[in-house]
């Protein structure tokens, strides 16, 4: 496998970085992060090694759900900048080798969207069928709500017309009627618009809800047919308009159901999907200090099309959901990483970042991020992870992890000179506050987390096997150790991670690599000499090693 082979399927070994423009960098002193400020920080991302920047919603919004309540799918929120500012950002990022994707929020709109404002004026308004309505009082749907602490039903009575509209999320976010061909046309036009402005794809929000036809008229649903045909049509459209553009889907479902969204083996629907199952298993494994749950999840991953990919992550911008674990397993993770009520959300997840969950233990933090980049798939970082930012539990709900980026120990972390009341969110305080955790202090510190993550990114990018190879878990006598063999076209990397506190000696079977001369350490200066089929590798407590299999035919630099 040549490095040049990876260019066509760039997403297979990309490094994705997610941020909210509003909380990243304020350029004009008004207290709100903006596109111009972000553009001025592009070199931070370039130095980190990011190759794909994912922007959370930057569209005009009623701002009742951090931008996910969109009022114009073709606009840029004036607080954040203009279309010109966005294009300048995309151009500047591209100059640094960074593609830009953005959230595609088409499951619902804000109730302030012109479509919905028109739809609720009368039952025969042309925009009425852009949404889903019912005239009869709905049954109890309290078990179907996404936010059980905020909503008790997925239907809301509209006083103006006396009918109920569907909302899977908040009541101020009415669901679009995807069975309506006019709605589908609007979605495709919006996608085409942003592709023309230079986006390289989209992170698609709430994909299963976006595709459902609950409440749609029976005749309309029948004419719509298989919702997956709609997803295939979107993928086909994107491929025509921008051949290398991607659809990265949020699909928190069991593996066998996720496979449908890759196109049931055809590879003609989503390009990538987040591995929620693996993420939740990782936290259970960390809580138990036992690699077993993660091994089981990796082995349960279904085979996917060769040009599709899993996106792996430690943390994202929502709650850290644990909904696919059993109640007992979830309680184990809560006990280990968020035992207090204020740490938890919706009874199913945590509203904490990783460093506070690990009590700031640098060994375990580095272990986890090493594991992220070693897992088969494409690593996705949430802004601030590269420096070890914490959360602010005084900020309500999921917003606890969306505090301003910490650039320096200066006023407001170097994010903005504005008054505190004008910031989008209070800063993190205490041991994870900006006086202790910031980019400026870490960028020239060879022992900092930022320097370590830069090294991980560089070695990951030099080792396409980690993104392209299928899952192969090596048998181990130590329950705490995850040993992975990643091989493509005769080039192989072995990654070892010890989730336990005690040092272990790990046997590595090299019979699958005849002619192996040595194992070169990719994260350090050492190497392991090979004089037999099974070699022993020492791992410290919470230790990790990436080892390249070096043979006479190897083309990679060790």
Secondary structure, 3 states (H helix, E strand, C coil): CCHHHHCCCHHHHCCEEEECHHHCCCCCCCCCCCHHHHHHCHHHHHHHCCCEEEECCCCEECCCCCCCCEEECCCCCCCCCCHHHHHHHHHHHHHCCCEEEEEECCCECCCCCHHHHHHCCCCCCCCHHHECEECCCCCCCHHHCCCCCCCCCCEEEECCCCEEEECCCCCCCCEECCCCHHHHHHHHHHHHHHHHCCCCEEEECCHHHHHCCCCCCHHHHHHHCCHHHHHHHHHHHHHHHCCCCEEEECCCCCHHHHHHHCCCCCCCCCCEEECHHHHHHHHHHHHHCCCHHHHHHHHHCCCCCCCCEEEEECCCCCCEECCCCCHHHHHHHHHHHCCCHHHEECCCEECCCHHHHCCCCHHHHHHHHHHHHHCCCEEEEECCHHHCCCCCCCCCHHHHHCCCCCCCCCHHHHCCCCCHHHCCCCCCCHHHCCCCCCHHHHCCCCCCHHHHHHHHHHHHHHCCHHHHCCCCECCCCCCCEEEEEEEECCEEEEEEEECCCCCEEEEEECCCCCCCCEEEECCCCCEEECCCCEEEEEECCCCEEEEEEECCCCCCCC
